[in-house]
Amino acid sequence: MSQLNRRIFLSRSVRGAAVAGLIFHTHSLRAQQARKSGGLEPYTNAVAVGNKGVIYVADHVLKTIYRLGEGNKLEVVYKGSQKYRTPLFRVFAMAQDGAGNLFLCDTGTMDVWRLSPDGKLKPLTGAKIARGRGPVPADQDFDAEAAYAGKFDKPMGIVIEPDGNLVIADLGLNAIFRLSPEGGEPREIARVPAPHGITLDHDGTLVVVSQGKDQLLRVSPKGEVTPIVQGALAPKNNPHYVAVDKAGYIVSDNYASAIWRVTPDGQVSPIAQGTPLDKPVGLALEADGNILVADPWAKKLFRVSPQGQVNTVVSFATPSD
């Protein structure tokens, strides 16, 4: 997308971007609240199930990507900088391909990054920049030598298609894009109001969580957008991510403290709601049907059975340094 087309696109998306900004502000505010005097508090908001069932989690306050090792021990895969617009500054979603490459949506650098099995990190649409795009938050340092900016705005959701291409939901640009795993120019598939989580349905169509009027949508290969759920999933809610299983769809909702079951015909009911869930965000499905839930307010990674039993996989402690 050229700079001119980007400006035109954004000017036509003011209303949707305002919604996106409000939702994104919730995460930013919580992240700021987590920065207490004397140190940082965990904000583990993303989870993915990779090759051979390996679990990855991301913390966008601690700028850390973890892998769960034996005994659910946290192993650091990548540790980023606290300086604004440095790589993996604010990761919201991840997916791993069959070759072991981990792809990460980073709103802090407005890009999608590829972390190879040998630990090499590559931005897929952007490059180093001389200065930050837009104002630097007052509570953030800026590193002019290490800053990046990509061609996305707020990439929030990612799924890998069978052919290896990436599909990205961009909350700020109000659109769904396709991107080569090697990088390049994102190609718009469809416009969706404030999209967040995204996944593939069994028939290859895309299922998208929207922060707009209709909160669960289907996007056809031709880019046609139709609602699975008309209107909100529940009152006073804020849905984030979606997974597909044999019974339909699973959606995380942090305002409602819930994991929703949505049937193919759009009926919504809770799989789990309330304590011990606090404000669940990240969502991933394991091969046995269990649901992994990253809850940044509870500071835990939960495993939720299809019947709604909730167990703690790992707790995230405040760093001592």
C-alpha positions as a printed NumPy array, in Angstrom:
array([[  0.   ,   0.   ,   0.   ],
       [  1.539,   3.344,  -1.069],
       [  1.742,   6.248,   1.352],
       [ -0.91 ,   8.095,  -0.698],
       [ -3.275,   5.121,  -0.708],
       [ -2.638,   4.645,   2.984],
       [ -3.667,   8.24 ,   3.734],
       [ -6.801,   7.886,   1.595],
       [ -7.624,   4.574,   3.272],
       [ -7.196,   6.064,   6.722],
       [ -9.288,   9.115,   5.891],
       [-12.136,   6.833,   4.87 ],
       [-11.801,   4.801,   8.059],
       [-12.014,   7.522,  10.698],
       [-15.034,   6.059,  12.421],
       [-13.668,   2.524,  12.509],
       [-10.263,   3.747,  13.588],
       [-11.855,   5.622,  16.473],
       [-13.363,   2.356,  17.689],
       [-10.031,   0.619,  17.206],
       [ -8.232,   3.364,  19.092],
       [-10.599,   3.062,  22.029],
       [-10.129,  -0.699,  22.271],
       [ -6.363,  -0.467,  21.801],
       [ -6.209,   2.256,  24.47 ],
       [ -7.539,  -0.28 ,  26.977],
       [ -4.459,  -2.435,  26.473],
       [ -2.103,   0.548,  26.517],
       [ -3.649,   1.874,  29.717],
       [ -3.334,  -1.495,  31.404],
       [  0.275,  -1.732,  30.248],
       [  0.999,   1.693,  31.725],
       [ -0.654,   0.687,  34.982],
       [  1.596,  -2.376,  35.031],
       [  4.685,  -0.169,  35.069],
       [  4.825,   0.455,  38.783],
       [  7.653,   2.126,  40.621],
       [ 10.623,  -0.145,  41.104],
       [  9.902,  -2.453,  38.17 ],
       [  7.491,  -3.914,  35.648],
       [  4.6  ,  -6.301,  36.071],
       [  3.823,  -9.124,  33.63 ],
       [  1.163,  -8.593,  30.981],
       [  1.05 , -11.936,  29.194],
       [ -1.563, -11.414,  26.525],
       [ -0.831, -13.816,  23.65 ],
       [ -0.566, -17.581,  23.325],
       [  0.011, -19.94 ,  20.409],
       [  0.297, -23.695,  19.964],
       [  3.178, -24.439,  17.614],
       [  4.82 , -27.516,  16.16 ],
       [  4.361, -30.766,  18.107],
       [  2.063, -28.956,  20.531],
       [  4.762, -26.624,  21.892],
       [  3.189, -23.639,  23.671],
       [  4.429, -20.082,  23.167],
       [  3.336, -17.068,  25.181],
       [  4.127, -13.373,  24.739],
       [  4.303, -10.565,  27.294],
       [  4.114,  -7.106,  25.782],
       [  5.127,  -5.256,  28.946],
       [  8.171,  -7.409,  29.641],
       [  8.874,  -7.602,  25.853],
       [  9.479, -11.327,  26.187],
       [  8.516, -14.383,  24.149],
       [  8.456, -17.599,  26.154],
       [  8.264, -21.264,  25.299],
       [  6.885, -23.744,  27.819],
       [  9.431, -26.455,  28.409],
       [  9.342, -29.618,  30.458],
       [  7.197, -29.25 ,  33.564],
       [  5.739, -26.033,  32.1  ],
       [  8.987, -24.238,  32.857],
       [  9.193, -20.861,  31.101],
       [ 12.075, -20.67 ,  28.626],
       [ 12.928, -17.291,  27.097],
       [ 12.883, -17.431,  23.296],
       [ 13.338, -13.691,  22.745],
       [ 13.868, -10.725,  25.043],
       [ 13.264,  -7.274,  23.587],
       [ 14.039,  -3.723,  24.603],
       [ 11.899,  -1.332,  26.634],
       [ 12.698,   1.39 ,  24.098],
       [  9.877,   2.533,  21.837],
       [  9.538,   1.004,  18.34 ],
       [ 12.232,  -1.592,  18.867],
       [ 11.54 ,  -5.139,  17.589],
       [  8.71 ,  -7.049,  19.286],
       [  7.86 ,  -4.053,  21.445],
       [  4.174,  -4.967,  21.745],
       [  3.249,  -8.441,  20.501],
       [ -0.449,  -9.304,  20.333],
       [ -0.585, -12.536,  18.325],
       [  1.63 , -15.366,  17.101],
       [  1.543, -18.359,  14.774],
       [  4.132, -20.983,  13.861],
       [  4.569, -22.689,  10.488],
       [  5.653, -26.255,   9.774],
       [  9.299, -25.221,   9.376],
       [  9.385, -23.802,  12.899],
       [  9.247, -20.121,  11.972],
       [  7.329, -18.1  ,  14.546],
       [  5.409, -15.129,  13.099],
       [  4.524, -12.305,  15.48 ],
       [  2.133,  -9.365,  15.142],
       [  3.829,  -6.354,  16.74 ],
       [  1.783,  -3.182,  17.042],
       [  4.768,  -1.381,  18.544],
       [  6.656,  -1.472,  15.242],
       [  3.539,  -1.736,  13.036],
       [  4.851,  -4.92 ,  11.475],
       [  4.805,  -8.695,  11.395],
       [  8.11 , -10.338,  12.301],
       [  9.52 , -13.778,  11.511],
       [ 11.579, -15.466,  14.212],
       [ 13.41 , -18.402,  12.637],
       [ 14.316, -21.583,  14.526],
       [ 17.934, -20.369,  14.735],
       [ 16.818, -17.183,  16.516],
       [ 17.111, -14.743,  13.614],
       [ 14.458, -12.004,  13.613],
       [ 13.236, -10.354,  10.408],
       [ 10.6  ,  -7.629,   9.802],
       [  8.35 ,  -8.6  ,   6.891],
       [  7.206,  -5.183,   5.602],
       [  9.29 ,  -2.476,   7.259],
       [ 12.804,  -1.277,   7.946],
       [ 14.771,   0.849,  10.35 ],
       [ 13.618,   4.435,  10.578],
       [ 15.337,   7.636,  11.633],
       [ 12.57 ,   8.605,  14.02 ],
       [  9.262,   7.296,  15.319],
       [  6.079,   7.647,  13.319],
       [  3.841,   9.792,  15.474],
       [  4.542,  11.07 ,  18.99 ],
       [  6.521,   8.979,  21.417],
       [  4.537,   8.231,  24.613],
       [  5.782,  10.256,  27.55 ],
       [  6.674,   7.118,  29.516],
       [  8.743,   5.54 ,  26.724],
       [ 12.358,   5.965,  25.682],
       [ 13.074,   6.077,  21.96 ],
       [ 16.102,   4.477,  20.333],
       [ 16.739,   6.155,  16.993],
       [ 19.351,   3.548,  16.078],
       [ 17.108,   0.521,  16.571],
       [ 13.616,   1.797,  15.719],
       [ 11.458,   0.141,  13.07 ],
       [  8.204,   0.91 ,  11.302],
       [  6.277,  -1.401,   8.991],
       [  3.42 ,  -0.993,   6.521],
       [  0.766,  -2.124,   8.982],
       [ -0.796,   0.002,  11.706],
       [ -2.057,  -2.25 ,  14.513],
       [ -1.625,  -5.878,  13.379],
       [ -3.574,  -7.789,  16.009],
       [ -4.384, -11.216,  14.591],
       [ -2.614, -13.767,  12.402],
       [ -3.317, -17.123,  10.818],
       [ -1.242, -19.21 ,   8.404],
       [ -2.986, -20.572,   5.317],
       [ -2.263, -24.09 ,   3.999],
       [ -0.049, -22.642,   1.245],
       [  2.088, -20.852,   3.843],
       [  0.794, -17.343,   3.275],
       [ -0.028, -15.225,   6.303],
       [ -3.366, -13.512,   6.853],
       [ -3.278, -10.483,   9.136],
       [ -6.095,  -8.608,  10.891],
       [ -5.185,  -4.932,  11.303],
       [ -7.206,  -3.13 ,  13.955],
       [ -6.039,   0.337,  12.923],
       [ -6.486,  -0.036,   9.16 ],
       [ -9.86 ,  -1.797,   9.498],
       [ -8.849,  -4.478,   7.032],
       [ -7.656,  -8.04 ,   6.484],
       [ -4.414,  -8.521,   4.541],
       [ -2.514, -11.404,   2.971],
       [  1.272, -11.402,   3.24 ],
       [  4.   , -13.701,   1.951],
       [  5.997, -15.413,   4.713],
       [  9.062, -13.957,   2.991],
       [  7.685, -10.439,   3.418],
       [  6.831,  -7.729,   0.904],
       [  3.719,  -5.695,   0.203],
       [  0.563,  -6.629,   2.177],
       [ -2.401,  -7.336,  -0.128],
       [ -5.822,  -6.295,   1.1  ],
       [ -8.435,  -9.069,   1.177],
       [-11.387,  -7.298,   2.765],
       [-12.355,  -4.317,   4.874],
       [-13.648,  -5.217,   8.313],
       [-14.506,  -2.738,  11.085],
       [-11.83 ,  -2.905,  13.825],
       [-10.781,  -6.544,  13.284],
       [ -8.949,  -8.352,  16.064],
       [ -8.548, -12.143,  16.196],
       [ -8.616, -14.25 ,  13.04 ],
       [ -8.588, -17.95 ,  12.191],
       [ -9.406, -20.397,   9.391],
       [-12.653, -22.325,   9.337],
       [-12.803, -25.942,   8.199],
       [-13.822, -24.888,   4.673],
       [-10.901, -22.477,   4.305],
       [-12.884, -19.293,   4.856],
       [-11.694, -16.778,   7.425],
       [-13.407, -16.164,  10.755],
       [-12.769, -12.741,  12.27 ],
       [-13.533, -11.138,  15.617],
       [-14.659,  -7.554,  15.002],
       [-14.991,  -4.679,  17.43 ],
       [-17.683,  -3.266,  15.143],
       [-21.438,  -3.736,  15.024],
       [-21.368,  -7.486,  14.271],
       [-18.714,  -9.105,  16.439],
       [-18.069, -12.423,  14.693],
       [-17.714, -12.403,  10.921],
       [-16.913, -14.669,   8.016],
       [-14.7  , -13.536,   5.126],
       [-14.939, -15.546,   1.904],
       [-12.024, -16.107,  -0.495],
       [-13.517, -13.315,  -2.618],
       [-13.482, -10.916,   0.307],
       [-17.215, -11.021,   1.002],
       [-17.971, -10.263,   4.648],
       [-21.017, -11.795,   6.346],
       [-21.925, -12.01 ,  10.052],
       [-21.853, -15.273,  11.97 ],
       [-23.243, -13.407,  14.975],
       [-25.368, -10.363,  14.268],
       [-24.659,  -7.7  ,  16.849],
       [-22.722,  -8.23 ,  20.077],
       [-21.874, -11.636,  21.495],
       [-23.009, -10.42 ,  24.934],
       [-23.834,  -7.166,  26.753],
       [-20.901,  -5.02 ,  27.969],
       [-18.335,  -7.203,  26.288],
       [-15.04 ,  -6.863,  24.422],
       [-14.177,  -9.946,  22.329],
       [-10.587, -10.516,  21.263],
       [ -9.529, -13.837,  19.736],
       [-11.18 , -16.803,  18.059],
       [-10.479, -20.492,  17.511],
       [-12.36 , -23.152,  15.543],
       [-13.148, -26.673,  16.73 ],
       [-15.596, -29.403,  15.742],
       [-18.513, -27.742,  17.548],
       [-18.068, -24.262,  16.1  ],
       [-16.18 , -21.238,  17.39 ],
       [-14.498, -20.222,  20.645],
       [-14.042, -16.538,  21.503],
       [-12.165, -14.852,  24.357],
       [-13.854, -11.815,  25.94 ],
       [-11.991,  -9.769,  28.525],
       [-14.766,  -7.354,  29.593],
       [-17.157, -10.244,  30.169],
       [-14.431, -12.402,  31.814],
       [-15.591, -15.179,  29.532],
       [-14.717, -17.791,  26.972],
       [-17.714, -18.058,  24.652],
       [-18.954, -20.981,  22.608],
       [-20.523, -19.844,  19.337],
       [-22.387, -22.421,  17.271],
       [-22.25 , -22.299,  13.451],
       [-25.725, -20.741,  13.446],
       [-24.6  , -17.922,  15.758],
       [-25.888, -19.039,  19.17 ],
       [-23.66 , -17.849,  22.034],
       [-23.16 , -19.449,  25.453],
       [-20.311, -19.417,  28.006],
       [-17.803, -22.266,  28.18 ],
       [-16.32 , -20.574,  31.253],
       [-17.027, -17.204,  32.826],
       [-15.801, -15.404,  35.928],
       [-13.289, -16.497,  38.579],
       [-10.565, -17.672,  38.113],
       [-10.751, -15.876,  34.768],
       [-10.263, -12.136,  35.167],
       [ -9.816, -10.475,  31.752],
       [ -8.88 , -13.202,  29.26 ],
       [ -7.294, -12.099,  25.993],
       [ -5.01 , -14.592,  24.215],
       [ -6.534, -17.81 ,  22.905],
       [ -5.224, -21.002,  21.304],
       [ -6.586, -24.493,  20.767],
       [ -4.674, -27.665,  21.615],
       [ -4.937, -30.869,  19.597],
       [ -6.987, -32.577,  22.306],
       [ -9.605, -29.831,  22.241],
       [ -8.493, -27.995,  25.367],
       [ -8.346, -24.215,  25.19 ],
       [ -5.324, -22.189,  26.257],
       [ -6.168, -18.737,  27.603],
       [ -3.676, -15.945,  28.341],
       [ -5.152, -13.697,  31.028],
       [ -2.899, -10.647,  31.592],
       [ -4.881,  -9.365,  34.586],
       [ -4.85 , -12.712,  36.383],
       [ -1.178, -13.047,  35.333],
       [ -1.793, -16.654,  34.377],
       [ -1.998, -18.992,  31.453],
       [ -5.107, -21.137,  31.89 ],
       [ -6.199, -24.377,  30.281],
       [ -9.965, -24.637,  29.827],
       [-11.606, -27.942,  28.967],
       [-14.471, -28.036,  26.441],
       [-16.75 , -28.643,  29.446],
       [-15.553, -25.448,  31.143],
       [-13.115, -26.723,  33.776],
       [-10.374, -24.122,  34.306],
       [ -6.861, -25.017,  35.497],
       [ -3.716, -22.926,  35.797],
       [ -0.894, -23.955,  33.459],
       [  1.623, -21.376,  34.671],
       [  1.621, -18.167,  36.709],
       [  3.712, -15.16 ,  35.773],
       [  5.583, -13.489,  38.602],
       [  6.81 ,  -9.899,  38.775],
       [ 10.522,  -9.833,  37.861],
       [ 12.847,  -9.146,  40.752],
       [ 15.309,  -7.113,  38.688]])
